[in-house]
């Protein structure tokens, strides 16, 4: 009797839980109130966004982690900015500018009436102070590098409180684009720290939020380490919408720190989050689409990613010491054989679950400005790959499926990638399968981030599979990758004796950097892409289609292929009044 | 009793020193350091500045010595990730973890021990069902439990989907804030409590089964003591000895950080802080978290001893002697 009663109770419990669960996940029924469509942005409301980590500093001229970019876009201002949708430079704190005939001098006319969030007027002194702080020897960092031309810093002077003159030390192809990273910091708050030589420590994360002033659409109200940051509307923000409405539309943005991306997606689906800082992972696409069908999320296809995962061998001779495999690793034909051996369509299917397109170089079709469609291609052909390997003396002499040279040194390599990133691990696994058909054996070695980066920086690896982010689509933003002397020339760090083709890329990159004619720059950069594709220091296979999911109640979201995907446009975001969709 | 506490205190001190020093040395000797967090584009001067600031240019022994001297004055150094003193970060995170651990412990205890008494003292469908659920809870990794609970919370809206407070509590008063924390607590607390409660249930059941076959239980039954009273007053109390030992350790383990649960549910506790510090090789933060973990472990061990002291007269007599 007791057993039967327990059975009945358990069954009833399961049925009740199932019913409640089904009700909670069901879409609204026909009896729900009518929904009206509203596209007119309304003022007020708050949104909740999220990111993996919080700030290490509130000083934008010092911080360079991903959050710093979000923080700057919410709270700080620049003379000009790169629009993350059109990739064009547009006026910001400077309402207009004049350029000298030689293209070296820009005269900026500052927007009148702009004040800092504490009410202090913004003047040319703040711009000069910011340039001085960026190149301060005690704190000079990443931003200083981006504001140099031919290794020399830009110079700033002021004609009056509303006019700033910026002079480039040499002709600069990207020109104004460089100033996208010239964040203006308040002289009246930070001058003391700069004079005392403590600018690098100024505006640490324990600074009271009221001390952090800016000219962005929001001001920092509260920071709770490991939990969240709260940004309130900057009532003194200078920008207005086309209809004259003072921006930003939103009263508040809450930035939750959620370390786990799976948890973040669940919170986005539940409506606890409105948007995130990154695009959807390939595995997240289906659940996001389901949420879109229920009306809770919107999923936008942003386009093809301008960045792609690359596979490369360590081309630093010292790293291989006397390893005989380097004699064939260093030959472009060996890397071309790898490129031929991989079926990129299949790779896109297996690694990105079909949401990717084949590519043959680091500049993807997602970079609509600089992509060159005629870049040399290596269509899948295993026989051609084997032929190239044979030409290098690599054949499967012992019948174990792996090619080796005449001395028996096998083409077998360990490939390092980052642990825990699904598409990296799938990518290396797929390469392993595909390259095995050409007789090249690779062993995946996923490592956690710190160990992996250290191995890379110390050139302590054979091959790697990874992706590097870019802050802009212009090749000038990745000069440190292209130049053999660059800090991010990752396939050969500390390259003091570049190969002839690398030296040619160096010369071409410097030439295009100093060329003011954009058409000519493009032609030169096409040549760089050709040389790169012929020599394949890094082999690219596919670039993913980017999808971005956000809460359906949001308006004004213009997701970009660059990060932060949506908050670059934070002042135009709004929420629909409740009852509308 | 005084000597007992002195011994315990000495043990706690040794534990904290050993654990924190080992954590610092292991972090220092592991491949990679915090400068990898600066990214590939970091300038050599910036890397050098960071290395100097966090004593990475000194030998590991010299660094450990310097840190130990400062730590003796309760200065645990600065965090690279948060750019602020480690002490404050740890205090806040430890408090949050304590709240979570106490809630999880309460759930696990209130569910696990009574269920263990039931399954250890009787047979039948109910005991079988409890055993099965316990085994499931024990087998499912905490990561999966956390994600499953998060999934249910996100689909049903019954509970907040992570975090410790909601934004609305920011402007609220103290009582509203407490209520808000209480709303956020069940999800991570359940994720922690399910495997722990199952462990308690299994251990209690085993101890109970062994105890009810002891001659004194049979004798009590023969004297006419009712089955219920026999279970609670005699068998359960006698079976507590093995439970007390594991209970203290469980407290220590819970308090010293529940990495996965805190990470997935975005609970700003010690486990999550330690995990992030380890990932970034934030050396002084790792050492500080480990020190606090050691304090909690020592506390758990003390609780275990005190429980044993209270539950087992032989221990009391031994102490008195």
Interface residues (C-beta under 8 A of the other chain):
Chain A: X2 X3 X6 X7 X10 X20 X21 X24 X25 X46 X48 X53 X54 X56 X57 X64 X65 X140 X141 X142 X145 X200 X204 X205 X206 X222 X224 X225 X226 X227 X228 X230 X254 X256 X257 X258 X259 X260 X262 X263 X266 X267 X269 X270 X272 X448 X449 X450 X451 X452 X453 X454 X455 X456 X457 X468 X480 X487 X488 X490
Chain B: X30 X31 X32 X33 X34 X36 X37 X38 X39 X40 X41 X42 X43 X45 X46 X49 X80 X81 X82 X83 X84 X89 X92 X93 X124 X125 X126 X129 X147 X150 X151 X152 X153 X154 X155 X156 X157 X160 X161 X162 X163 X164 X165 X167 X170 X263 X264 X265 X266 X268 X272 X273 X275 X276 X279 X280 X281
